[in-house]
Amino acid sequence: MSLNLAVLLRESARRHPHRTAIIADERRMSWAELDAAADRLAEGLRLHGLGPGDTVALQLPNVPEFPIAWFGILKAGLVAVPMNVLIADREIAAVLADSGARTLLTWTGCADEAAAAAAEVGLDAVFVLGDGPGRPFDELLAHPPIDRDGVLVPRDPGDVAAVVYTAGTTGRPRGAELTHFQLFMNADTPGRVLGIREDDVVLVALPLSGVFALSGQLDVCTRFGATMSLVPRFEAGRVLEVMERDEVTVFEGVPTMYVSLLEHPDRTKRDLRRLRVGISGGDHLPAGVLDAAERAFGIVVLEGYGLSETASSATVNSSAEDRRVYSVGKPLYGVDVQVRDTDGRRLPDGIDHVGELVVRGVNVMRGYRGNPEATAATLVDGWLRTGDRGYIDQDGYVFVVGRTSELIIRGGYNIHPHEVEEVLYTHPAVRDAAVIGVPDPRLGQEVHAVVALHPGASADEQELIDYVRERLSSYQYPRSVEFRDELPVGANGKVLKRAL
């Protein structure tokens, strides 16, 4: 048996060759054109001396060359290592070294840093989209494949298709090895559950280098033939403009994106009547933001949950009829989720039994590339320890309450930051909120809130402290509040609590 994930593209090109696959401002590509370009890139990599199992690092923004490269790498039987264009040269070098990349595909915006990192690890095969040190990216597209039916190197379903490096790690990088079968299932199943159709236009503003957009958007859209509207960098005004222009039907984003869209003055000026559903993941979506988005856009916002280690999705709310609002839905087909205590024992269902979420199933990574110690610590008896805390209600819906590492222990009481953040988000002046624990000599930790206010809004520290104290238990409310113009966010759009 063989399975190459790039069959997703081959089949869409066969089913509807002339339908639009990609919109990128003035550029449009049909499925047949995308398939042919990926074939040429696969041939270019072969002529460059790469063979099945070799690793290619892919560092491009959301431009048509990204899906061309992604599927071209797969078609050639190679292993893709996606990297965000915003990471520093030190991080680039670490990923290149850890993954054993033999070639780097990058672009002009980070070419200097990428070339320096490649030189540091002794990698001289660098191809650049646009100007920069290295060989022209178009060189890889110069030769059509020998086989007139195109390129699709057979792979075993359990072979690694991609190594996705987890965001926010410290020390040695950890690359989750994801197989062709896992990525296929995480394109097919979530797409079916969410009802993605070939007449959909999906806004892709999340970085394609991250597993949310890579697996949850690029692969899903390719599996079901939906058009992708690519936005290289999220900026709320620009996104609203593109959503109107391209008649977007599906918006997928992290919570900070929803907040930015809601507060942008152009929101009410744009015709977004084609928008039919919103999808949120990557971080907890505060209840107030979800409610506001549904009112403002007249849609249902469906939350899901997953990690790089689960090939993107693990749970999802499937529809307005089947969802449980404020939950992240139920496990996908072939996926199990449990809640465990600190001793690894399974906890009963219910809100009173919060513990670590563990996952097993067809979506769970093979392991961390070349890192058996980290793999053994994370994959225990077939279960993936997520590091996230949550509970499962009596009907099987999963609720996430925060990261284990972010848990605040104040005088022996466990405080989940998101519960405090939920209340802060309901204050009319608060735009963004993050709650962290700070050292306290008497209680061990104290609750500290960092907030950014809406433009033109005002609130002082005591006002916000009192506001939360009136709505939560006496041990939960913040004892201090810090104001910032913006909260720090990472390349994936999530608030970086470690930076606070």
N, C-alpha and C positions, 0 to 999 in steps of 0.2 A: 504494500500500500504506500502511496506517496501523496503528499499534500504540500503545495507551495502556496503561502498566503496570497501571493500575487495573482492567484486564480480569481480573486475578487475582481481585479481590474479586467482580466481577460474576459470574464463572463459579462461584465457590464458593457464592454466594448462590443461584444457579440450581440447582446440583446437590443441595445439602442445606440448604435455607433454615432449617430449624428446629434444626439441630445447633448445639451451643455453639461459638462462635468465641472468646469471651473470658471468662475468670474473673478477677475482681478483688475478692477477698474476697467480700462479699455480692452484688456486682454480677455479672450474667451477661448476655451479649449473644449472640444467634444471628447467623448469617451474614447472614440477611435484615435483621435490625435494624442490623447494622453497615453494610451496603450502603446502606440507606435513610438512615442518619445521615450517611454520607459524601456522598450525593446532596444532602442539605439544606445541608451545609457548602459544597459546591461552588456551590450556588445562592446562598448568602449571600455568598461571595466575588465572584461575578459581579455581584450587586446592589450590592456595595461599589465596583464600578468596575474590577475586575481582569479582564484578558483573557489569552488564550493567550500564553505566554512570559514573563509577569510573574513576579516572584520573591516568595515568601512565606517568611519565617523562622519556624521551628517550634521552640519551646523549652518542651517539656512533659516531665514525668516519665513513668514507665511506668504510665499510667492509660488507660482506654478512649478518652479524647479524643485520645490520640496517634494510634492507627490511624485514628480517624475523620478527624482533620485530615490525616494523610498521604495517605490515599486520596482525601479530598475535594479537596485541592490538585491531585493528579494528575488526577482526573476533570475538573476545570475547565480542564485544559490548562496549568496553571501549573507553576512550577519550585519545588521544596521545598528549603529550606536548614535542615536539622536542627542544633540547637545544644544542648549539654548544659546542664542547669539549674544546674550547679555553677560555670560559668565566671564570671569577674569582669566588671564593667560595662565595663572597658577592652577586654576581649576581645569582648564583645557588640558594642560600637560598631565595632570593627575588622571583624568579620564582616558586620555590617549594611552598612557602607560598601562593603566589597569586593564583596559579592554584589549590591549594588544593590537590596536588599529594599524592596518597596513597602508591605509589611504585616508585622507581627510578632504571632504568636500565642504567648502566654506564660502563666505561672500565678502564683498568689499567692506562692509561696515565693521567687520571684526578681523579682517585679513591680516593686519599687522600683528595683532595679539596671537592669532591662530598660528601664523608662520613662526613666531618666536617660540610658542609652546611646542610646535612640531619639531623645531630644531633642537629644543632642549631634550626631547626624548629620542632623537635620532630618526625622525620620520621626514623624508624628503618628498614624498608623494602628496602634494597639496594642490588641489584644484580650486580656483577662485571664481565665483560668479561676480563679474564686474572687475574693476581694477584692484590690483594688489599683488603682493609677492606670491608667486606660484604660477601654475599653468592654467590656461583659460578653461573654465567649466565647459564651454561649448566644444572643446576638443573631445570630450566624452560622448558627444552627440553626433559625431561626424560620420559614423559608419553604420549602415543598416545591418541587421543580423543576417547571417548566412542562410538560416532557415526562413523561408518566406512566411511560415506560420508564426514567426516570432520566437521569443526566448521564454522558456519556463523550465528551469532546471529542476528535476524531481528532487524533493526533499522528504525525509521521514516526518510524519506529523509531530514527533517528539524532538526534532532538531530545533536548535535555537534560531529564531528569526531576528530577534532584537535583544539588545542589552540596554535597559533603561536605568539610568542612574538616578537614585532617589534624591529628591530635593531636600535641602536643609540638613544633610549629614555633615558631621565633622570628622576630622582625621581622614583615614583612608576611604576613598569613594566606595560606594556599594552599588554594584550594577546588577539589577534584577534580570535574570535570564528568562525570556519569554519565548515560548515555542510557537511554531506555525499553527498548531492545533488550538492552543490557548487563545491566540489572537484572532483566529477564525471564529471561535465560539464567542468571543467578546465583541465581535462585529455582528454576528448573526443573531444571537439571543437578545441583547439589549435593543437592537434595531427593531426586532419583531415586537418586543414588549412595549416599546415606546411608539410603535406605529409609524416609523419613518417610511416615507413613500418616495417613488421616483419623481413625483411632481413637487416635492419639497425643495425649498431653497434654504440651506442651513448656513447661518452666519458663523464663520470660523475666525474668531479674534483671539481665542486662546492660543498660546504658542504650540505649533505642531510638534515641537520637540518634546513636549510633555505628554504623558500617557493619556490624559483626559482627552486632548484634541487628537492625538495620534490614533489611538484605538477607538475612542468614543465618538469621534467625528470623521476623520479621514477614512478609516476602515469601514465604519458604519455606512457612511454616504456611498462609498464605492460598492459595498455589498448590495445596497438597495437602489443604486442609481440616482440618488438625490444630488442636486446641484450644490456645490460648495462656493460660497461667496467669501473670498479670502481678504482679511484685513491684517497687514503686517504688524501693526502695533495698536493696542486698544487705546482709543481716545473717544470719550463718550459722544461728543458732537459729531465726529467723523463716523462713528458706528451708526448713529441714528440716521445720518445722511445715506449711508450705504444700505441700511435696512429698508429705507423708503425706495431708493433707486432700484435695488435688485428684487424688491417685493419679497423680502425674507419671510419665511413661514415658521422657522424654528430658531430660537435664540438659546445658546448654551453658554453659561459663564459661571464664574466664581462669585461669591457674595459681593466683593468690592465692586465688581462690574455692575451688578444690579443697583447698588447704591449710587454709583456715578451716573447711570442712565436716569434714575429717578429724579435726581436733583438738577439735571442739565436743563437750561431754559428752552432748548430746542425740542424737548420731548413732546410738548403739546402742539408743535408746529409741523411735525412730520406725520405723513399718512402711513400708518403701520397697520392698516386693516387686514393685511394678509397674514399677519403674525397669528399663529394658532396655538403655540405652546412654548413655554420656557422650561429649560432644564438647568438645574443647579447642582454643582458638586465641587469637590476639591477642598471644601471647608464647610463648617456649619453655617447655614443660612438663618439669620435671626428671624423669629416669627413676625416681627413688625415689618421687616424688609420684604418677606414673602407676601404678606397681606397687602402691602403698599404696591408691590409690583403687579399683583393680580388685579387690583383696582385700577391702576394707572393704564395697564395695557389690555385689560379685558381678556386675560388668558389664565390658564392654570399653570402654575410653576411646579414641576415635579422634581423632587430631590432624590438623589442617589448617593451611593457611597462606594468608595473603592480606593485602591492604592496602586502605586507602581508595581508592587509585588503581586497584585491580583489582575494584572493586565488591563487595568482601569476599573471596570465595574464589578461589584460584589452584590449589591442590593440596589433596588430601584422601585420607586412608585410608578405604576404602569399607566394610570389614567386618572381622570377626575373621579370616576366612579369607584375605582379600586384602591385609591390612595388612602393613607392616613396622614392627614395634614401635620406638618412639623416632624414627621418621621422621615427616615431615608428609605422606607419601603421594605419589601421582603427580599430574601435571597433569590438570586437568579436560578434558572434551571441548572441543575448539576452543582449547586453551591450550597454548602451548609455554613451556618453562623451560630456560634454559641457564646455565652458569657461565662467567664471563669474568674474565680477569686485568686488571691495572691499565691495560693498553694496549688493552683491548677485544677481545682474542683469546679465542676459545672454548677452554676447558680440557677435557681428557679426563675421562671418568668415573672415580670412585674417591675414596676418603677422602684420598688424598695430593694431591688437586687442589682445594683450597679457593679460592674466588674470589667475586666478586659475582654474586648471582642476578639474572638479567634475565628479563623476562616479556613475551610478546606474545600477542594473541588477542582473542577476542570480549569479554573482560571488562575490557580495559585502557581507562582513562578517555580521554575526548576531549582533555583537557588541563586546565591550571589556569586557572580563570576570570580573564580579563583580565590574564594574566601570561605573555606569550609567552617571556620570558627563562627563567623557571623551567620552563616546558613544554619548551623546547628543550634544557635541561640534563638533563631527566629522561627525555624520550622521544627516543631516538637511533636513527634508521633503523628506526622502528617498534617498537623494544624499550624497555620500561620498566626503567630502572635503579632497583632497589629499595633500594639501600643496605644490603641484608642480605647476609651472607656465608654460604656453604654449599657443599655438594657433592652430586653425583648419583651413586648407586651403579650397578653394572653392569646392574641390573634396572629402572632408571628411577625409583627412589624418591629423593625429595629430602630432604636433611638440612640444617637451618639451624643455624649455629654462632654467630650473633650479628650485631650491627650493625657495619658498616664503621667508623662513628664511635666505636664502643666498643672496637675492637681495641687491645690493649696491646702496644706494641713495647718490649721490655726488652732492652737490650744487643744489638739486632739480631734478637732472637727474637720471632716473632709469637705472642701468647697470646690465645686466645679465652676471654673471661670465663666463658661458659657451661660450659666444660669444668671450670673450678675450682668453679663453683657446683654442678655435678652432684655432685662429691665432698663438698662441704660439706653438701648436703642428705641425704647418707647418714649423717651423724653424728646419733646419736639425740637430741642436745640442740638441734639447729638446726631452727628453724621456718621462717625466711626467710633468704635470702642473696643478696647482690649484690656482684659483684666489679668494681672499677674500677681504672683506672690513675691514679697520682698522680705528680707531677714528681719526678725524681731527677737530681741534678747529674752523676752518674757514668754511669748507664745510660740516661738519657733518661726512662724511666718505671719505676715499681715497682708491684708487684701489692698491692692493698689490698682487704681484704674487710670488708664491713659485714653484720652478722648480727643477727637477733632470735631469741631462744631460746624454746623451748616453756615455758609457764607451769610453774613449779616445777623446771625443769631448770637445770643449772649446767654451765659450761665456761669455762676461761680462755683467754687469747690464745694462750699457748704450746701448749696442748693442741690447739687447732684448727690452728695452724700445723704442728705435728708430724703431725697426722692427715692433712692434705693432702699434706705432703712425702713420706709413706710411700706415697702412691698415684699421684703424678704425677712428671713429670720435674723435675729440679733447678731449672730456670729458671721453672717454672710456679707453684709454691706461693706463697701470700701471705706477705709479710714483716711485715705488720701486720694486726691485726684490731680492728675497732671494734664495740662492742656498743650496740644501740639497743632500746628497747621495741617499736617498730614501724618498718618501712621505709616511706618515703613512697610513696604510690600516687596515680595520677592518676584522673580521672573514669571512665576505662575499666577501672580495676582493675589496671593494669600498674605495676610498680615504676618510679619516676621516678629513673633513675640520674643525670640531670643535676642533681637536687636534692641528690645526695650529694657 
